[in-house]
Amino acid sequence: MVLSKYKFPPSLTQLSLTNAELKYDPLPALEKLPHLRVLKLKQSLYSGRKLACAGFGGFLQLKILRPKSMFWVEEWTMRAGAMP
């Protein structure tokens, strides 16, 4: 599954991803969801080792970010303004 091609409903407020084994970093697609308030990222989410929050204006409504069992992450880059 390529998350950037998947059409999430724009009104989505909560999302939990686990065992998705995505090939690409899911954060660039997820940060564009305008009403996302709760994001849970769990084991075997992504086959890569790096995550990045691209920049200003993403995750505008995010209140809860819960990474769990993400021992595979070696680097998580978060640019200024990436998460209010």
N, CA, C and O atoms as a DFTB+ gen file, in Angstrom:
336 C
 N C O
     1  1       0.846      -1.179       0.000
     2  2       0.000       0.000       0.000
     3  2       0.888       1.237       0.000
     4  3       1.842       1.323       0.773
     5  1       0.578       2.175      -0.851
     6  2       1.267       3.455      -0.886
     7  2       0.323       4.473      -0.265
     8  3      -0.693       4.843      -0.854
     9  1       0.675       4.912       0.921
    10  2      -0.222       5.763       1.703
    11  2      -0.549       7.080       1.009
    12  3      -1.666       7.580       1.139
    13  1       0.395       7.646       0.282
    14  2       0.150       8.934      -0.369
    15  2      -0.912       8.838      -1.465
    16  3      -1.496       9.852      -1.847
    17  1      -1.167       7.638      -1.971
    18  2      -2.191       7.452      -3.003
    19  2      -3.546       7.077      -2.414
    20  3      -4.557       7.086      -3.117
    21  1      -3.567       6.748      -1.132
    22  2      -4.803       6.370      -0.464
    23  2      -5.581       7.625      -0.113
    24  3      -5.001       8.590       0.385
    25  1      -6.873       7.630      -0.361
    26  2      -7.714       8.799      -0.105
    27  2      -8.407       8.670       1.242
    28  3      -9.447       8.021       1.359
    29  1      -7.819       9.297       2.259
    30  2      -8.461       9.337       3.565
    31  2      -9.572      10.379       3.534
    32  3      -9.448      11.392       2.846
    33  1     -10.648      10.145       4.265
    34  2     -11.688      11.178       4.327
    35  2     -11.113      12.424       5.005
    36  3     -10.440      12.300       6.029
    37  1     -11.357      13.616       4.464
    38  2     -10.786      14.825       5.043
    39  2     -11.268      15.104       6.468
    40  3     -10.630      15.863       7.197
    41  1     -12.378      14.503       6.867
    42  2     -12.916      14.720       8.214
    43  2     -12.329      13.762       9.255
    44  3     -12.723      13.805      10.421
    45  1     -11.391      12.898       8.848
    46  2     -10.792      11.912       9.742
    47  2     -10.145      12.592      10.947
    48  3      -9.342      13.511      10.784
    49  1     -10.492      12.144      12.156
    50  2      -9.945      12.754      13.374
    51  2      -9.012      11.823      14.136
    52  3      -8.177      12.299      14.905
    53  1      -9.128      10.500      13.946
    54  2      -8.286       9.546      14.657
    55  2      -7.807       8.473      13.694
    56  3      -8.547       8.011      12.826
    57  1      -6.536       8.085      13.872
    58  2      -5.974       7.057      13.003
    59  2      -4.948       6.253      13.786
    60  3      -4.099       6.811      14.480
    61  1      -5.038       4.939      13.664
    62  2      -4.084       4.026      14.282
    63  2      -3.552       3.112      13.186
    64  3      -4.322       2.444      12.496
    65  1      -2.235       3.086      13.033
    66  2      -1.611       2.245      12.015
    67  2      -0.672       1.250      12.680
    68  3       0.190       1.630      13.472
    69  1      -0.845      -0.021      12.355
    70  2       0.027      -1.066      12.881
    71  2       0.180      -2.170      11.841
    72  3      -0.753      -2.457      11.091
    73  1       1.335      -2.774      11.802
    74  2       1.622      -3.891      10.899
    75  2       1.291      -3.578       9.442
    76  3       0.907      -4.475       8.693
    77  1       1.431      -2.342       9.040
    78  2       1.127      -1.951       7.667
    79  2       2.290      -2.262       6.726
    80  3       2.082      -2.459       5.529
    81  1       3.511      -2.306       7.258
    82  2       4.712      -2.578       6.473
    83  2       4.780      -1.717       5.212
    84  3       5.022      -2.212       4.111
    85  1       4.558      -0.417       5.403
    86  2       4.599       0.536       4.299
    87  2       6.016       0.649       3.751
    88  3       6.990       0.472       4.483
    89  1       6.122       0.943       2.463
    90  2       7.439       1.077       1.840
    91  2       7.962       2.504       1.917
    92  3       9.164       2.730       1.776
    93  1       7.079       3.462       2.139
    94  2       7.469       4.869       2.186
    95  2       7.026       5.485       3.512
    96  3       6.058       5.041       4.130
    97  1       7.746       6.504       3.926
    98  2       7.432       7.238       5.142
    99  2       5.973       7.717       5.083
   100  3       5.607       8.425       4.144
   101  1       5.141       7.352       6.051
   102  2       3.737       7.728       6.019
   103  2       3.463       9.168       6.459
   104  3       2.389       9.698       6.173
   105  1       4.405       9.809       7.143
   106  2       4.141      11.121       7.721
   107  2       3.841      12.223       6.703
   108  3       2.957      13.036       6.975
   109  1       4.510      12.306       5.555
   110  2       4.149      13.355       4.597
   111  2       2.686      13.295       4.147
   112  3       2.073      14.337       3.912
   113  1       2.127      12.110       4.027
   114  2       0.712      11.979       3.649
   115  2      -0.199      12.277       4.826
   116  3      -1.233      12.924       4.663
   117  1       0.175      11.811       6.010
   118  2      -0.681      11.978       7.188
   119  2      -0.733      13.410       7.688
   120  3      -1.763      13.846       8.204
   121  1       0.364      14.153       7.543
   122  2       0.382      15.518       8.062
   123  2      -0.565      16.444       7.304
   124  3      -0.862      17.545       7.766
   125  1      -1.036      16.002       6.147
   126  2      -1.952      16.812       5.345
   127  2      -3.416      16.638       5.751
   128  3      -4.281      17.354       5.247
   129  1      -3.701      15.709       6.642
   130  2      -5.089      15.499       7.077
   131  2      -5.480      16.653       7.998
   132  3      -4.939      16.769       9.098
   133  1      -6.407      17.506       7.570
   134  2      -6.669      18.764       8.277
   135  2      -7.300      18.636       9.658
   136  3      -7.158      19.544      10.477
   137  1      -7.991      17.534       9.939
   138  2      -8.704      17.407      11.211
   139  2      -8.153      16.296      12.108
   140  3      -8.757      15.962      13.127
   141  1      -7.022      15.735      11.733
   142  2      -6.443      14.633      12.502
   143  2      -6.025      15.120      13.890
   144  3      -5.204      16.028      14.017
   145  1      -6.597      14.510      14.925
   146  2      -6.302      14.899      16.314
   147  2      -5.518      13.835      17.064
   148  3      -4.739      14.152      17.964
   149  1      -5.720      12.570      16.697
   150  2      -5.062      11.461      17.390
   151  2      -4.384      10.582      16.340
   152  3      -5.023      10.113      15.399
   153  1      -3.077      10.367      16.519
   154  2      -2.326       9.510      15.608
   155  2      -1.532       8.511      16.427
   156  3      -0.691       8.886      17.244
   157  1      -1.810       7.224      16.196
   158  2      -1.105       6.141      16.884
   159  2      -0.302       5.373      15.843
   160  3      -0.853       4.854      14.873
   161  1       0.993       5.309      16.058
   162  2       1.900       4.607      15.161
   163  2       2.491       3.433      15.922
   164  3       3.073       3.615      16.991
   165  1       2.346       2.243      15.385
   166  2       2.758       1.043      16.108
   167  2       3.719       0.191      15.298
   168  3       4.095       0.554      14.183
   169  1       4.111      -0.935      15.858
   170  2       5.112      -1.822      15.284
   171  2       4.823      -2.201      13.837
   172  3       3.673      -2.268      13.401
   173  1       5.902      -2.444      13.117
   174  2       5.855      -2.889      11.715
   175  2       5.043      -1.956      10.831
   176  3       4.376      -2.400       9.896
   177  1       5.099      -0.684      11.123
   178  2       4.366       0.312      10.349
   179  2       5.025       0.569       8.996
   180  3       4.355       0.711       7.974
   181  1       6.362       0.625       9.020
   182  2       7.113       1.138       7.872
   183  2       8.425       0.383       7.776
   184  3       9.073       0.140       8.794
   185  1       8.824       0.013       6.584
   186  2      10.037      -0.780       6.416
   187  2      11.319       0.049       6.429
   188  3      12.413      -0.510       6.515
   189  1      11.198       1.368       6.345
   190  2      12.372       2.239       6.377
   191  2      12.849       2.477       7.803
   192  3      12.277       1.940       8.752
   193  1      13.883       3.271       7.950
   194  2      14.465       3.560       9.260
   195  2      14.350       5.037       9.644
   196  3      14.692       5.418      10.764
   197  1      13.862       5.877       8.702
   198  2      13.790       7.314       8.960
   199  2      12.375       7.826       8.753
   200  3      11.676       7.404       7.831
   201  1      11.965       8.734       9.618
   202  2      10.683       9.413       9.496
   203  2      10.947      10.911       9.432
   204  3      11.926      11.393      10.002
   205  1      10.085      11.650       8.743
   206  2      10.270      13.095       8.638
   207  2       8.936      13.811       8.595
   208  3       8.027      13.427       7.859
   209  1       8.835      14.861       9.400
   210  2       7.701      15.782       9.333
   211  2       8.213      16.964       8.521
   212  3       9.066      17.726       8.976
   213  1       7.685      17.101       7.330
   214  2       8.265      17.974       6.318
   215  2       8.314      19.452       6.682
   216  3       9.334      20.103       6.455
   217  1       7.268      19.982       7.226
   218  2       7.388      21.413       7.472
   219  2       6.149      22.086       7.985
   220  3       5.211      21.452       8.469
   221  1       6.175      23.377       7.865
   222  2       5.143      24.243       8.419
   223  2       3.767      23.934       7.847
   224  3       3.613      23.737       6.641
   225  1       2.770      23.893       8.724
   226  2       1.398      23.722       8.281
   227  2       0.863      22.305       8.349
   228  3      -0.288      22.072       7.979
   229  1       1.646      21.364       8.803
   230  2       1.181      19.995       8.921
   231  2       0.655      19.701      10.315
   232  3       1.001      20.381      11.281
   233  1      -0.175      18.692      10.406
   234  2      -0.733      18.252      11.694
   235  2      -1.326      19.417      12.486
   236  3      -1.034      19.579      13.671
   237  1      -2.146      20.215      11.841
   238  2      -2.684      21.429      12.463
   239  2      -3.523      21.173      13.709
   240  3      -3.510      21.989      14.631
   241  1      -4.246      20.067      13.757
   242  2      -5.143      19.784      14.879
   243  2      -4.622      18.696      15.812
   244  3      -5.293      18.352      16.785
   245  1      -3.442      18.150      15.536
   246  2      -2.945      16.998      16.290
   247  2      -2.757      17.330      17.770
   248  3      -2.049      18.273      18.125
   249  1      -3.399      16.541      18.618
   250  2      -3.304      16.699      20.075
   251  2      -2.559      15.535      20.708
   252  3      -1.866      15.703      21.712
   253  1      -2.706      14.346      20.114
   254  2      -2.082      13.146      20.678
   255  2      -1.294      12.428      19.587
   256  3      -1.833      12.064      18.542
   257  1      -0.008      12.236      19.857
   258  2       0.854      11.430      18.996
   259  2       1.391      10.318      19.878
   260  3       2.113      10.576      20.841
   261  1       1.042       9.087      19.554
   262  2       1.440       7.959      20.396
   263  2       2.237       6.954      19.573
   264  3       1.656       6.067      18.947
   265  1       3.567       7.084      19.568
   266  2       4.384       6.052      18.931
   267  2       4.566       4.892      19.905
   268  3       4.838       5.114      21.085
   269  1       4.422       3.679      19.432
   270  2       4.526       2.516      20.303
   271  2       5.306       1.410      19.598
   272  3       5.044       1.098      18.436
   273  1       6.252       0.829      20.299
   274  2       7.058      -0.288      19.769
   275  2       7.680       0.058      18.427
   276  3       7.675      -0.750      17.498
   277  1       8.208       1.254      18.338
   278  2       8.829       1.703      17.089
   279  2      10.347       1.656      17.213
   280  3      11.030       2.643      16.940
   281  1      10.864       0.515      17.622
   282  2      12.292       0.342      17.817
   283  2      13.064       0.409      16.506
   284  3      14.282       0.590      16.514
   285  1      12.384       0.267      15.405
   286  2      12.993       0.294      14.086
   287  2      13.405       1.697      13.655
   288  3      14.211       1.838      12.735
   289  1      12.875       2.733      14.291
   290  2      13.186       4.110      13.913
   291  2      14.596       4.472      14.384
   292  3      14.913       4.373      15.569
   293  1      15.424       4.888      13.447
   294  2      16.777       5.329      13.776
   295  2      16.862       6.857      13.781
   296  3      17.672       7.439      14.502
   297  1      16.022       7.493      12.974
   298  2      16.063       8.950      12.867
   299  2      14.655       9.488      12.608
   300  3      13.939       8.987      11.741
   301  1      14.271      10.504      13.364
   302  2      12.975      11.157      13.165
   303  2      13.252      12.647      13.081
   304  3      13.582      13.279      14.085
   305  1      13.121      13.208      11.891
   306  2      13.392      14.620      11.647
   307  2      12.087      15.391      11.721
   308  3      11.091      15.022      11.099
   309  1      12.109      16.462      12.489
   310  2      10.932      17.305      12.612
   311  2      11.376      18.753      12.403
   312  3      12.050      19.332      13.256
   313  1      11.001      19.321      11.287
   314  2      11.403      20.698      10.980
   315  2      10.573      21.683      11.782
   316  3       9.487      21.350      12.257
   317  1      11.075      22.868      11.928
   318  2      10.387      23.913      12.692
   319  2       8.975      24.121      12.138
   320  3       8.784      24.244      10.928
   321  1       7.998      24.157      13.033
   322  2       6.613      24.370      12.643
   323  2       5.907      23.125      12.134
   324  3       4.759      23.204      11.697
   325  1       6.569      21.985      12.182
   326  2       5.980      20.761      11.643
   327  2       4.795      20.275      12.463
   328  3       3.850      19.708      11.916
   329  1       4.841      20.492      13.756
   330  2       3.723      20.128      14.642
   331  2       3.521      21.264      15.630
   332  3       4.416      21.591      16.410
   333  1       2.329      21.866      15.590
   334  2       2.082      22.970      16.544
   335  2       2.199      22.520      17.989
   336  3       2.020      23.325      18.903
